[in-house]
Amino acid sequence: MDIFDGKVLMVTGGTGSFGHAVVRRFLKTGIKEIRILSRDEKKQDDMRKEFDNDKLKFYIGDVRDYNSIVDAFKGVDYCFSAAALKQVPSCEFYPLEATKTNVLGSNNVVSACVANHVKKAIFLSTDKAAYPVNAMGITKALMEKNVIARSRQLLPGDTVLCLTRYGNVMASRGSVIPLFLEQIAADKPITITNPDMTRFMMTLDDAVDLVIFAFEHGEQGDLFVQKAPSATIGVLAQAVLDLTGAKVGMVNIGTRHGEKLYETLVTSEEMARAQDMGGFFRVPADNRDLNYDKYFSKGGHKVEEMEPYTSHNTGRLNLEEMKQLLKKLSLFGGPCLS
């Protein structure tokens, strides 16, 4: 972490769960300044009071409006871009709003970084961007494509653009675990969509670790994925009930708009060129150009031989393992962020 000593870090969408996790981690380092850029003054004021630290600076701006954010990047060394619309149902009903934030907004962040000579920017994506079936995933997939496309246009010495893609972050804002706990507190049965549905299980600490790993190892246009265990929604729900001692039971409400049975973190096409880095996969940018001969006349068979990396074929947690992982979260008395 000493590589951040004396540096200025920008976090877009920084009042969210990820931003809080970054601030908790980085305020312990020799970092000079952390800038939080968002459009919600109430959340900024709450965060300012919560941390009460002079290293933390707040900037009001909306990534959808380039002119409202560009000046905030003056003097910034590094950027973690987390600003996004993330809720699957909301994006299903308002896909153009998701496009404005997730695609056009992230492009504005790229432009602001390049204009202000930011050294490196890491853009946060989601497993839903791999083989996307919902609007949130589609907009995140297009965000990824655009970041890679922009990276191809940059020169040596320009901002290095990298991506991270991660799965379900346990206990993050708007996720299912806090919902389960709210339902239990209200003495209502917890609602599950499909007990056989699988999801990757990561903590907020894992999400920050992934971004730091990408920062340390990323080259222009790289995508990084952290290997993670998965669990079925049924196992997750039962683990929450067991740990809380609640007797409310669970009810199956059926699959929501745009939900998949399982998630993919790395596609077959990406696995064909991925580099295994132990606990992580590095997927270098596909830097083929507009020479169509390379696309249609000269192919290969490696993609056909590769399996995607999914929540169905990764290591799957049983009930006891799921409970042990939940105990690491502060919601269940553990030290991890939630």
MARNU-7740 format. One record per residue (C-alpha): residue in three letters; x, y, z. Coordinates in pm, whole numbers. Layout:
BEGIN
+-----+--------+--------+--------+
! res !     c1 !     c2 !     c3 !
+-----+--------+--------+--------+
! Ala !      X !      Y !      Z !
...
+-----+--------+--------+--------+
***
This chain:
BEGIN
+-----+--------+--------+--------+
! res !     c1 !     c2 !     c3 !
+-----+--------+--------+--------+
! Met !      0 !      0 !      0 !
! Asp !    301 !    234 !     22 !
! Ile !    260 !    300 !   -351 !
! Phe !    -26 !    529 !   -251 !
! Asp !    182 !    732 !     -5 !
! Gly !    158 !   1103 !    -78 !
! Lys !    -89 !   1043 !   -362 !
! Val !   -437 !   1176 !   -436 !
! Leu !   -709 !    915 !   -498 !
! Met !  -1046 !    987 !   -657 !
! Val !  -1342 !    755 !   -594 !
! Thr !  -1646 !    820 !   -812 !
! Gly !  -1972 !    705 !   -660 !
! Gly !  -1771 !    709 !   -341 !
! Thr !  -2059 !    737 !    -94 !
! Gly !  -2164 !    378 !   -167 !
! Ser !  -2057 !     56 !      1 !
! Phe !  -1739 !     25 !   -205 !
! Gly !  -1640 !    385 !   -138 !
! His !  -1680 !    336 !    236 !
! Ala !  -1465 !     22 !    220 !
! Val !  -1193 !    205 !     27 !
! Val !  -1192 !    495 !    271 !
! Arg !  -1164 !    263 !    572 !
! Arg !   -872 !     82 !    411 !
! Phe !   -684 !    381 !    270 !
! Leu !   -713 !    622 !    563 !
! Lys !   -478 !    384 !    745 !
! Thr !   -208 !    443 !    482 !
! Gly !     16 !    737 !    398 !
! Ile !   -219 !    856 !    126 !
! Lys !   -231 !   1234 !     92 !
! Glu !   -597 !   1281 !     -2 !
! Ile !   -909 !   1082 !    -93 !
! Arg !  -1168 !   1262 !   -303 !
! Ile !  -1527 !   1143 !   -297 !
! Leu !  -1724 !   1244 !   -606 !
! Ser !  -2101 !   1193 !   -606 !
! Arg !  -2427 !   1382 !   -656 !
! Asp !  -2587 !   1313 !   -315 !
! Glu !  -2505 !   1588 !    -66 !
! Lys !  -2684 !   1410 !    222 !
! Lys !  -2474 !   1094 !    185 !
! Gln !  -2161 !   1307 !    157 !
! Asp !  -2249 !   1493 !    477 !
! Asp !  -2316 !   1164 !    658 !
! Met !  -1982 !   1027 !    536 !
! Arg !  -1797 !   1344 !    635 !
! Lys !  -1932 !   1316 !    991 !
! Glu !  -1871 !    941 !   1007 !
! Phe !  -1500 !    959 !    923 !
! Asp !  -1414 !   1312 !   1043 !
! Asn !  -1078 !   1306 !    866 !
! Asp !   -906 !   1595 !    692 !
! Lys !   -766 !   1362 !    423 !
! Leu !  -1120 !   1312 !    296 !
! Lys !  -1250 !   1572 !     46 !
! Phe !  -1597 !   1582 !   -108 !
! Tyr !  -1698 !   1697 !   -454 !
! Ile !  -2054 !   1736 !   -579 !
! Gly !  -2090 !   1629 !   -941 !
! Asp !  -2274 !   1389 !  -1169 !
! Val !  -2075 !   1158 !  -1397 !
! Arg !  -2347 !   1210 !  -1658 !
! Asp !  -2234 !   1574 !  -1687 !
! Tyr !  -1869 !   1603 !  -1791 !
! Asn !  -1846 !   1972 !  -1704 !
! Ser !  -1963 !   1902 !  -1349 !
! Ile !  -1680 !   1656 !  -1279 !
! Val !  -1375 !   1750 !  -1487 !
! Asp !  -1235 !   2009 !  -1246 !
! Ala !  -1259 !   1765 !   -954 !
! Phe !   -988 !   1555 !  -1123 !
! Lys !   -725 !   1829 !  -1118 !
! Gly !   -425 !   1700 !   -924 !
! Val !   -560 !   1344 !   -897 !
! Asp !   -304 !   1063 !   -926 !
! Tyr !   -534 !    760 !   -933 !
! Cys !   -905 !    692 !   -980 !
! Phe !  -1138 !    411 !   -873 !
! Ser !  -1461 !    453 !  -1069 !
! Ala !  -1759 !    299 !   -889 !
! Ala !  -2041 !    535 !   -993 !
! Ala !  -2320 !    325 !  -1142 !
! Leu !  -2683 !    225 !  -1141 !
! Lys !  -2662 !   -129 !  -1006 !
! Gln !  -3008 !   -258 !   -919 !
! Val !  -3125 !   -511 !  -1178 !
! Pro !  -3501 !   -434 !  -1158 !
! Ser !  -3447 !    -57 !  -1170 !
! Cys !  -3228 !    -87 !  -1479 !
! Glu !  -3483 !   -319 !  -1643 !
! Phe !  -3754 !    -55 !  -1612 !
! Tyr !  -3527 !    243 !  -1688 !
! Pro !  -3261 !    112 !  -1930 !
! Leu !  -3184 !    454 !  -2076 !
! Glu !  -3114 !    590 !  -1728 !
! Ala !  -2873 !    298 !  -1675 !
! Thr !  -2711 !    382 !  -2009 !
! Lys !  -2664 !    747 !  -1913 !
! Thr !  -2481 !    657 !  -1592 !
! Asn !  -2308 !    328 !  -1666 !
! Val !  -2200 !    393 !  -2025 !
! Leu !  -2194 !    767 !  -2092 !
! Gly !  -2103 !    850 !  -1732 !
! Ser !  -1807 !    614 !  -1726 !
! Asn !  -1691 !    759 !  -2059 !
! Asn !  -1697 !   1105 !  -1900 !
! Val !  -1478 !    971 !  -1620 !
! Val !  -1231 !    837 !  -1878 !
! Ser !  -1222 !   1177 !  -2048 !
! Ala !  -1177 !   1362 !  -1718 !
! Cys !   -889 !   1129 !  -1623 !
! Val !   -714 !   1174 !  -1957 !
! Ala !   -764 !   1551 !  -1959 !
! Asn !   -611 !   1582 !  -1611 !
! His !   -326 !   1332 !  -1665 !
! Val !   -445 !   1086 !  -1402 !
! Lys !   -189 !    805 !  -1394 !
! Lys !   -422 !    506 !  -1365 !
! Ala !   -799 !    453 !  -1346 !
! Ile !   -974 !    131 !  -1242 !
! Phe !  -1337 !     88 !  -1356 !
! Leu !  -1560 !   -145 !  -1156 !
! Ser !  -1781 !   -389 !  -1345 !
! Thr !  -1995 !   -689 !  -1259 !
! Asp !  -2037 !  -1055 !  -1345 !
! Lys !  -2365 !   -954 !  -1506 !
! Ala !  -2161 !   -799 !  -1788 !
! Ala !  -2054 !  -1147 !  -1900 !
! Tyr !  -2319 !  -1294 !  -2133 !
! Pro !  -2560 !  -1018 !  -2021 !
! Val !  -2933 !  -1084 !  -2019 !
! Asn !  -3048 !   -774 !  -1829 !
! Ala !  -3015 !   -402 !  -1886 !
! Met !  -2774 !   -353 !  -1597 !
! Gly !  -2542 !   -619 !  -1736 !
! Ile !  -2574 !   -489 !  -2091 !
! Thr !  -2480 !   -135 !  -1988 !
! Lys !  -2187 !   -263 !  -1782 !
! Ala !  -2073 !   -478 !  -2075 !
! Leu !  -2082 !   -174 !  -2302 !
! Met !  -1893 !     22 !  -2036 !
! Glu !  -1622 !   -246 !  -2045 !
! Lys !  -1608 !   -241 !  -2425 !
! Asn !  -1579 !    137 !  -2427 !
! Val !  -1304 !    150 !  -2163 !
! Ile !  -1103 !   -103 !  -2367 !
! Ala !  -1171 !     91 !  -2688 !
! Arg !  -1059 !    416 !  -2526 !
! Ser !   -747 !    242 !  -2390 !
! Arg !   -642 !    151 !  -2746 !
! Gln !   -640 !    518 !  -2841 !
! Leu !   -406 !    630 !  -2564 !
! Leu !    -34 !    691 !  -2596 !
! Pro !    253 !    591 !  -2364 !
! Gly !    239 !    821 !  -2063 !
! Asp !   -139 !    869 !  -2089 !
! Thr !   -383 !    738 !  -1827 !
! Val !   -375 !    359 !  -1793 !
! Leu !   -733 !    226 !  -1802 !
! Cys !   -814 !   -109 !  -1636 !
! Leu !  -1127 !   -299 !  -1540 !
! Thr !  -1233 !   -524 !  -1254 !
! Arg !  -1530 !   -756 !  -1261 !
! Tyr !  -1671 !   -913 !   -947 !
! Gly !  -1977 !  -1102 !   -836 !
! Asn !  -2223 !  -1060 !   -552 !
! Val !  -2068 !   -847 !   -278 !
! Met !  -2215 !   -972 !     46 !
! Ala !  -2395 !   -717 !    263 !
! Ser !  -2338 !   -431 !     18 !
! Arg !  -2608 !   -168 !     -8 !
! Gly !  -2920 !   -304 !   -178 !
! Ser !  -2799 !   -665 !   -167 !
! Val !  -2994 !   -965 !    -42 !
! Ile !  -2836 !  -1022 !    301 !
! Pro !  -2947 !   -687 !    450 !
! Leu !  -3291 !   -755 !    298 !
! Phe !  -3305 !  -1093 !    473 !
! Leu !  -3214 !   -929 !    805 !
! Glu !  -3479 !   -658 !    758 !
! Gln !  -3742 !   -923 !    692 !
! Ile !  -3633 !  -1119 !    999 !
! Ala !  -3647 !   -804 !   1214 !
! Ala !  -4003 !   -748 !   1091 !
! Asp !  -4087 !  -1111 !   1180 !
! Lys !  -4161 !  -1190 !    816 !
! Pro !  -4043 !  -1493 !    617 !
! Ile !  -3737 !  -1422 !    406 !
! Thr !  -3806 !  -1417 !     33 !
! Ile !  -3594 !  -1613 !   -211 !
! Thr !  -3626 !  -1618 !   -588 !
! Asn !  -3496 !  -1968 !   -666 !
! Pro !  -3322 !  -2187 !   -407 !
! Asp !  -3103 !  -2347 !   -676 !
! Met !  -2979 !  -2014 !   -813 !
! Thr !  -2604 !  -1975 !   -753 !
! Arg !  -2409 !  -1657 !   -689 !
! Phe !  -2042 !  -1579 !   -627 !
! Met !  -1974 !  -1480 !   -266 !
! Met !  -1732 !  -1195 !   -199 !
! Thr !  -1688 !   -955 !     91 !
! Leu !  -1633 !   -582 !     50 !
! Asp !  -1276 !   -645 !    161 !
! Asp !  -1242 !   -883 !   -135 !
! Ala !  -1373 !   -615 !   -369 !
! Val !  -1113 !   -366 !   -246 !
! Asp !   -840 !   -632 !   -272 !
! Leu !   -936 !   -692 !   -635 !
! Val !   -915 !   -323 !   -724 !
! Ile !   -577 !   -290 !   -551 !
! Phe !   -450 !   -600 !   -734 !
! Ala !   -564 !   -448 !  -1065 !
! Phe !   -394 !   -124 !   -974 !
! Glu !    -65 !   -299 !   -897 !
! His !    -60 !   -533 !  -1198 !
! Gly !   -281 !   -371 !  -1461 !
! Glu !   -163 !   -269 !  -1805 !
! Gln !   -360 !    -74 !  -2064 !
! Gly !   -702 !   -234 !  -2124 !
! Asp !   -663 !   -523 !  -1878 !
! Leu !   -961 !   -686 !  -1705 !
! Phe !   -911 !   -852 !  -1364 !
! Val !  -1132 !  -1108 !  -1192 !
! Gln !  -1087 !  -1253 !   -845 !
! Lys !  -1156 !  -1622 !   -802 !
! Ala !  -1440 !  -1665 !   -556 !
! Pro !  -1655 !  -1942 !   -409 !
! Ser !  -2026 !  -1957 !   -480 !
! Ala !  -2336 !  -2075 !   -296 !
! Thr !  -2697 !  -2141 !   -380 !
! Ile !  -2952 !  -1886 !   -265 !
! Gly !  -3117 !  -2163 !    -65 !
! Val !  -2797 !  -2231 !    128 !
! Leu !  -2737 !  -1859 !    185 !
! Ala !  -3089 !  -1807 !    316 !
! Gln !  -3069 !  -2107 !    550 !
! Ala !  -2732 !  -1991 !    680 !
! Val !  -2878 !  -1650 !    767 !
! Leu !  -3172 !  -1814 !    944 !
! Asp !  -2941 !  -2044 !   1140 !
! Leu !  -2707 !  -1766 !   1251 !
! Thr !  -2990 !  -1537 !   1362 !
! Gly !  -3191 !  -1818 !   1520 !
! Ala !  -3499 !  -1684 !   1343 !
! Lys !  -3799 !  -1912 !   1296 !
! Val !  -3966 !  -1708 !   1021 !
! Gly !  -3887 !  -1958 !    746 !
! Met !  -3857 !  -1870 !    379 !
! Val !  -4089 !  -1831 !     84 !
! Asn !  -4006 !  -1879 !   -285 !
! Ile !  -4130 !  -1578 !   -484 !
! Gly !  -3989 !  -1677 !   -823 !
! Thr !  -3719 !  -1529 !  -1045 !
! Arg !  -3721 !  -1150 !  -1082 !
! His !  -3687 !   -945 !  -1400 !
! Gly !  -3353 !  -1009 !  -1570 !
! Glu !  -3212 !  -1262 !  -1324 !
! Lys !  -2994 !  -1557 !  -1430 !
! Leu !  -2979 !  -1905 !  -1278 !
! Tyr !  -2604 !  -1859 !  -1240 !
! Glu !  -2348 !  -1587 !  -1304 !
! Thr !  -2038 !  -1586 !  -1522 !
! Leu !  -1722 !  -1401 !  -1419 !
! Val !  -1508 !  -1495 !  -1720 !
! Thr !  -1655 !  -1597 !  -2057 !
! Ser !  -1520 !  -1881 !  -2271 !
! Glu !  -1388 !  -1623 !  -2516 !
! Glu !  -1202 !  -1444 !  -2236 !
! Met !  -1074 !  -1769 !  -2081 !
! Ala !   -907 !  -1847 !  -2415 !
! Arg !   -664 !  -1561 !  -2355 !
! Ala !   -681 !  -1527 !  -1975 !
! Gln !   -371 !  -1547 !  -1757 !
! Asp !   -407 !  -1738 !  -1430 !
! Met !   -244 !  -1529 !  -1156 !
! Gly !   -319 !  -1755 !   -861 !
! Gly !   -619 !  -1602 !   -688 !
! Phe !   -698 !  -1387 !   -990 !
! Phe !   -749 !  -1401 !  -1365 !
! Arg !   -599 !  -1132 !  -1587 !
! Val !   -773 !  -1092 !  -1921 !
! Pro !   -567 !   -872 !  -2155 !
! Ala !   -752 !   -653 !  -2403 !
! Asp !   -844 !   -799 !  -2739 !
! Asn !   -637 !   -562 !  -2950 !
! Arg !   -735 !   -682 !  -3294 !
! Asp !   -789 !   -388 !  -3526 !
! Leu !  -1041 !   -316 !  -3798 !
! Asn !   -862 !   -545 !  -4042 !
! Tyr !  -1162 !   -770 !  -4104 !
! Asp !   -940 !  -1045 !  -4241 !
! Lys !   -828 !  -1115 !  -3885 !
! Tyr !  -1188 !  -1165 !  -3777 !
! Phe !  -1337 !  -1371 !  -4055 !
! Ser !  -1058 !  -1547 !  -4243 !
! Lys !   -823 !  -1653 !  -3968 !
! Gly !   -983 !  -1822 !  -3673 !
! Gly !   -892 !  -2074 !  -3408 !
! His !  -1038 !  -2352 !  -3197 !
! Lys !   -920 !  -2254 !  -2849 !
! Val !  -1247 !  -2081 !  -2758 !
! Glu !  -1441 !  -2397 !  -2836 !
! Glu !  -1224 !  -2589 !  -2590 !
! Met !  -1263 !  -2344 !  -2299 !
! Glu !  -1531 !  -2341 !  -2031 !
! Pro !  -1647 !  -2012 !  -1882 !
! Tyr !  -1575 !  -1945 !  -1515 !
! Thr !  -1920 !  -1944 !  -1351 !
! Ser !  -2091 !  -1969 !  -1014 !
! His !  -2205 !  -2317 !  -1118 !
! Asn !  -1857 !  -2461 !  -1184 !
! Thr !  -1648 !  -2283 !   -921 !
! Gly !  -1609 !  -2422 !   -567 !
! Arg !  -1947 !  -2420 !   -396 !
! Leu !  -1996 !  -2355 !    -25 !
! Asn !  -2204 !  -2593 !    184 !
! Leu !  -2421 !  -2472 !    470 !
! Glu !  -2149 !  -2477 !    737 !
! Glu !  -1897 !  -2308 !    508 !
! Met !  -2152 !  -2040 !    422 !
! Lys !  -2215 !  -1974 !    789 !
! Gln !  -1843 !  -1941 !    858 !
! Leu !  -1811 !  -1686 !    576 !
! Leu !  -2109 !  -1487 !    704 !
! Lys !  -1952 !  -1476 !   1051 !
! Lys !  -1671 !  -1267 !    902 !
! Leu !  -1917 !   -987 !    825 !
! Ser !  -1977 !   -715 !   1081 !
! Leu !  -2353 !   -777 !   1042 !
! Phe !  -2291 !  -1109 !   1215 !
! Gly !  -2030 !   -989 !   1464 !
! Gly !  -1720 !  -1031 !   1247 !
! Pro !  -1443 !   -786 !   1157 !
! Cys !  -1510 !   -759 !    781 !
! Leu !  -1681 !   -460 !    627 !
! Ser !  -2052 !   -471 !    559 !
+-----+--------+--------+--------+
***
